[in-house]
Amino acid sequence: MAKHIEEKFETYHKDNPHVYDLFVRFAKEAKESGRDKFSAYAIFERIRWFVDVETRGDRFKVNNNYRPYYARKMMEEYPEFHDFFHIRELQ
């Protein structure tokens, strides 16, 4: 099942790179505030707040099933975040 979700994530990410940009932005803000660990869940909620309340324009939905993929992607691409998110083994 994880492979199926991962494939959907890859398609979603390709079609919506702005979501990852926001994920990275808010994770960096969390780290810069002095946190050694942070929640991908909280970042997703921040993305929702930002899109729904702080900005104008097209709204989009983010699927909670993609949180672990965004966290893993960021930890892979940004070595300083290698253990920033608590992750579990994918099922």
matplotlib code that plots the C-alpha trace (Angstrom):
import matplotlib.pyplot as plt

x = [0.0, 2.8, 4.1, 0.6, 0.6, 4.2, 3.3, 0.4, 2.7, 5.2, 2.4, 1.0, 4.5, 5.2, 1.9, 2.1, 5.8, 4.6, 3.4, 7.0, 8.3, 6.0, 6.9, 10.6, 9.9, 8.0, 10.4, 13.3, 11.3, 10.8, 14.4, 15.5, 13.3, 15.6, 13.8, 15.8, 12.8, 9.4, 6.2, 5.4, 1.8, 2.2, 3.8, 0.9, -1.5, 0.6, 0.4, -3.4, -3.5, -1.3, -3.3, -6.7, -6.2, -3.0, -3.0, -5.3, -5.6, -6.1, -6.7, -5.4, -5.7, -2.9, -3.3, -2.2, -1.0, 1.8, 3.3, 5.9, 7.0, 7.5, 9.5, 11.7, 12.2, 13.3, 15.6, 17.2, 17.7, 18.7, 21.3, 20.9, 17.3, 18.4, 16.7, 14.4, 11.2, 10.2, 9.4, 8.2, 8.8, 6.4, 3.9]
y = [0.0, 2.4, 2.2, 3.2, 6.3, 7.1, 7.0, 9.4, 11.6, 11.8, 12.8, 15.4, 16.8, 17.2, 19.0, 21.1, 22.1, 25.1, 22.8, 21.5, 25.1, 26.0, 22.9, 23.8, 27.4, 26.7, 23.9, 26.3, 28.9, 26.3, 25.4, 29.0, 29.6, 27.2, 23.9, 20.7, 18.7, 19.6, 18.0, 17.6, 17.5, 21.1, 22.2, 20.9, 22.8, 25.9, 25.4, 25.2, 28.3, 30.2, 29.2, 29.7, 32.8, 34.7, 34.6, 35.4, 33.3, 29.7, 27.4, 23.8, 20.8, 18.9, 15.2, 14.1, 10.9, 12.8, 14.2, 11.5, 11.8, 15.6, 15.1, 12.4, 14.4, 17.4, 15.4, 13.9, 17.2, 19.3, 17.4, 19.8, 18.5, 14.8, 14.1, 17.2, 15.1, 12.1, 9.5, 5.9, 3.1, 3.2, 0.4]
z = [0.0, 0.8, -2.8, -4.1, -1.8, -2.7, -6.4, -5.7, -3.7, -6.6, -9.0, -6.5, -5.8, -9.6, -10.1, -6.9, -6.2, -4.3, -1.4, -0.9, -1.1, 1.7, 3.7, 3.4, 4.3, 7.4, 8.5, 8.2, 10.2, 12.9, 13.0, 13.1, 16.1, 18.0, 17.7, 17.3, 16.4, 14.9, 13.6, 9.9, 11.0, 12.5, 9.2, 7.2, 9.5, 9.0, 5.2, 5.5, 7.6, 5.2, 2.2, 3.7, 5.9, 4.9, 1.1, -1.7, -4.8, -5.7, -2.7, -2.8, -0.6, 1.0, 1.7, 5.2, 3.8, 2.1, 5.3, 5.8, 2.2, 2.5, 5.7, 4.2, 1.1, 3.1, 5.3, 2.2, 0.4, 3.5, 5.6, 8.5, 8.8, 8.9, 12.3, 12.5, 12.0, 14.0, 11.3, 11.5, 9.1, 6.2, 6.1]

ax = plt.figure().add_subplot(projection="3d")
ax.plot(x, y, z, "-o")
ax.set_aspect("equal")
plt.show()
